[in-house]
Amino acid sequence: MSESASGVRGMTVASAFAGMRSVTPLVFRAGCPDCRGRFELAAGALRLAIGATSRTTFYSFTCPDCGASVRKPAGERIIELLTGGGVRTLRLHSTL
């Protein structure tokens, strides 16, 4: 560690991260209804849309095997898992 002119000890980046283990990226298992492919997707490959009803609440992704756009309904548990895992979320607002 180093000490600054004010007498406060600073911490180097190396010492701040010393002893940390590498973190395994979070992945989500998914399947394509078109090609029946099964795969794992990173949070960045998924999108979550939360609407006013169950019909307007869904997650989507592009199948890495066949390129199809996939859209699936998202219940409360799926919403919790995806938002907790860092999936980008779009909140749909009604135009009333």
C-alpha positions as CSV (number, residue, x, y, z in Angstrom):
1,M,0.0,0.0,0.0
2,S,1.1,3.6,-0.5
3,E,0.6,6.6,1.7
4,S,-0.5,9.9,0.2
5,A,0.6,13.4,1.3
6,S,-2.4,13.8,3.6
7,G,-1.4,10.7,5.5
8,V,-4.3,8.5,4.2
9,R,-3.2,5.2,2.9
10,G,-4.2,4.4,-0.6
11,M,-4.8,1.0,-2.1
12,T,-3.4,-0.1,-5.4
13,V,-5.7,-1.9,-7.9
14,A,-3.5,-5.0,-7.6
15,S,-3.9,-5.1,-3.8
16,A,-7.7,-4.4,-4.0
17,F,-8.2,-7.4,-6.2
18,A,-5.6,-9.7,-4.6
19,G,-7.1,-13.1,-3.6
20,M,-10.2,-12.7,-5.8
21,R,-11.2,-15.7,-7.8
22,S,-12.4,-15.5,-11.4
23,V,-16.1,-15.4,-11.7
24,T,-17.9,-17.7,-14.1
25,P,-20.2,-15.8,-16.4
26,L,-23.9,-16.4,-15.8
27,V,-25.6,-18.3,-18.6
28,F,-29.2,-19.3,-19.2
29,R,-30.4,-22.5,-20.8
30,A,-32.8,-22.1,-23.7
31,G,-34.3,-24.0,-26.6
32,C,-35.5,-23.2,-30.1
33,P,-39.0,-24.3,-31.0
34,D,-38.1,-24.1,-34.7
35,C,-34.9,-26.3,-34.9
36,R,-35.3,-27.9,-31.5
37,G,-31.7,-26.8,-30.7
38,R,-30.7,-26.6,-27.0
39,F,-28.0,-24.2,-25.9
40,E,-26.8,-21.8,-23.3
41,L,-27.0,-18.0,-23.7
42,A,-25.2,-15.2,-21.9
43,A,-27.4,-12.4,-20.4
44,G,-26.5,-10.1,-23.3
45,A,-28.1,-12.5,-25.8
46,L,-31.5,-12.2,-24.1
47,R,-34.1,-9.4,-23.9
48,L,-37.0,-9.2,-21.4
49,A,-40.1,-7.2,-22.0
50,I,-42.4,-6.6,-19.1
51,G,-45.9,-5.5,-20.1
52,A,-49.2,-4.9,-18.3
53,T,-50.5,-8.5,-18.9
54,S,-49.0,-11.9,-19.2
55,R,-49.6,-11.7,-23.0
56,T,-47.2,-8.7,-23.2
57,T,-44.6,-10.0,-20.8
58,F,-42.0,-12.2,-22.6
59,Y,-38.3,-12.8,-23.2
60,S,-36.7,-13.1,-26.6
61,F,-33.5,-14.2,-28.2
62,T,-32.1,-15.2,-31.6
63,C,-31.4,-19.0,-32.0
64,P,-27.6,-19.4,-32.4
65,D,-28.2,-22.6,-34.4
66,C,-30.8,-21.6,-37.0
67,G,-31.0,-17.8,-36.6
68,A,-34.8,-17.8,-35.8
69,S,-36.2,-15.0,-33.6
70,V,-37.6,-16.7,-30.5
71,R,-40.2,-15.2,-28.2
72,K,-41.4,-17.0,-25.1
73,P,-43.8,-16.0,-22.2
74,A,-42.2,-14.9,-19.0
75,G,-43.9,-15.6,-15.7
76,E,-42.9,-14.2,-12.3
77,R,-40.1,-16.7,-11.7
78,I,-38.6,-16.2,-15.1
79,I,-38.7,-12.5,-14.6
80,E,-36.8,-12.8,-11.3
81,L,-34.1,-15.1,-12.8
82,L,-33.5,-12.9,-15.9
83,T,-33.5,-9.6,-14.1
84,G,-31.3,-11.0,-11.4
85,G,-28.9,-12.4,-14.0
86,G,-28.4,-9.0,-15.7
87,V,-30.7,-9.4,-18.8
88,R,-31.7,-6.1,-20.3
89,T,-35.3,-5.3,-19.5
90,L,-37.8,-3.1,-21.4
91,R,-40.8,-2.0,-19.5
92,L,-43.8,-1.6,-21.8
93,H,-46.2,1.2,-20.8
94,S,-49.9,1.4,-21.7
95,T,-51.1,4.4,-23.7
96,L,-54.3,5.0,-21.7
